[in-house]
Amino acid sequence: MKFKHTLMNNNYTNQDMIAVRKLLKNRNIMLTQSKKVEEFENKWSKWLGVKYSTFVNSGSSANYISISLLKILNKNKNKNEIIVPTLTWVSDINSIIMNGFKPIFVDINLFNLSMNTEEVLKKINNKTLAIFITHAQGFNGLNDELIQSLKKKKIHLIEDVCESHGAKYKDKKLGTYGLISNFSFYYAHHMTTIEGGMICTNNRKIYELSKILRSHGMAREAKNNSYEKKLIKKYKHLSPQFIFLYPTLNFRNNEIGATIGINQLKNLNKNNLSRTKNFIFFLKHLDSNKYYVKFETKGSCNYAFPVILKSKKIKKRDYFEKQLFKNNIEFRRGNAGGGNQLRQPYLKDIVKIKNFKNFKNVEHVHFFGYYIGNYPDLKKDKILKIVEILNNIKF
Ligand SMILES: Cc1ncc(COP(=O)(O)O)c(C=O)c1O
């Protein structure tokens, strides 16, 4: 059989399908958000180590609602800046823009593809409301200096863990450090619910608001009787069932997604262990003269192998890509989210930064960084074959 390595493989199991079939056999069921969604949220909170989780229809929706929550809770309107990495997914930045905040960009480290702490601290000023960190491609982006400085300066930490389910800083999972954290269950991630995302927090008020924002801004979604009673009294002229508190949309998920999620969660720890072993084995054999291998793997849990060239020559990079095509190795250039967000057209009228030289590391990843698939059932001999192909490419 011809050699082939895809970005993701076999992410739905037979057990997932059995669970869905069992769900569908029930008579008179609600397939829209209902009991299974609640069960998945509770199980996810327990797995992660937070009090509350809200299941939504994508990681992007989780991003958007999280920043909308900040907007609702922010009493000081002069605080309108949110610091973000240049290497992230587009929805992190768009959530900020669409909620009327200003994104302030910082460069990344090559060793964890996350925000450079020194730069973050330099860019904090009296307008800074929050830091929206992305734990990119399974790497931890946190450190004590960042956590302590944010605490001291009373700046919110929001964590995007959409690419790093199960990765840790010290002995705690990523997504438990911030005021709010986000996960994505898109097909190519550590686990899937077809499409889906999660908003997690230990704060009861934020949790209740996240459920309101998930579903049309409707007051009753909070399931807080005393709060609802007060609102009904306040808005006497409204139907108690239809009190819409904030402008938002419908970001709900459904019972099929939740059923798959509950089932997938059972295997997440085991699968993550395999992914981490795969990644360390991959790095050990990769030619360090040609590729960057000095990643901080402590606590990491990667659903993809980052492949960052040491060469800075576009011709050589193009040759590298040709070899991957020839050997049927599926890849994405730019690592998380296609590289430097500052180069994307959607930002051209919003951020007028032209000096890309100030963003040295993300620029290198933008032009010479890649990722290829890392999934739990990847065998050692296949990893060796991939490494052999990569190492034999002549630079
Ligand atoms: C870091 C990050 N944030 C957010 C998202 C958005 O997730 P979704 O595709 O579920 O909308 C992604 C998607 O891959 C991501 O990588």
PDBQT file of the ligand as one rigid body, heavy atoms in Angstrom, charges set to zero:
ROOT
HETATM    1  C1  LIG A 401      -6.199  27.997  19.256  1.00  0.00    +0.000 C 
HETATM    2  C2  LIG A 401      -7.568  27.823  18.668  1.00  0.00    +0.000 A 
HETATM    3  N1  LIG A 401      -8.572  28.569  19.141  1.00  0.00    +0.000 NA
HETATM    4  C3  LIG A 401      -9.818  28.464  18.642  1.00  0.00    +0.000 A 
HETATM    5  C4  LIG A 401     -10.115  27.569  17.634  1.00  0.00    +0.000 A 
HETATM    6  C5  LIG A 401     -11.491  27.512  17.085  1.00  0.00    +0.000 C 
HETATM    7  O1  LIG A 401     -12.076  26.261  17.272  1.00  0.00    +0.000 OA
HETATM    8  P1  LIG A 401     -13.247  25.758  16.300  1.00  0.00    +0.000 P 
HETATM    9  O2  LIG A 401     -12.607  25.273  15.046  1.00  0.00    +0.000 OA
HETATM   10  O3  LIG A 401     -13.882  24.633  17.087  1.00  0.00    +0.000 OA
HETATM   11  O4  LIG A 401     -14.157  26.893  16.085  1.00  0.00    +0.000 OA
HETATM   12  C6  LIG A 401      -9.101  26.778  17.092  1.00  0.00    +0.000 A 
HETATM   13  C7  LIG A 401      -9.399  25.861  15.996  1.00  0.00    +0.000 C 
HETATM   14  O5  LIG A 401      -8.699  25.050  15.554  1.00  0.00    +0.000 OA
HETATM   15  C8  LIG A 401      -7.782  26.901  17.624  1.00  0.00    +0.000 A 
HETATM   16  O6  LIG A 401      -6.779  26.187  17.131  1.00  0.00    +0.000 OA
ENDROOT
TORSDOF 0
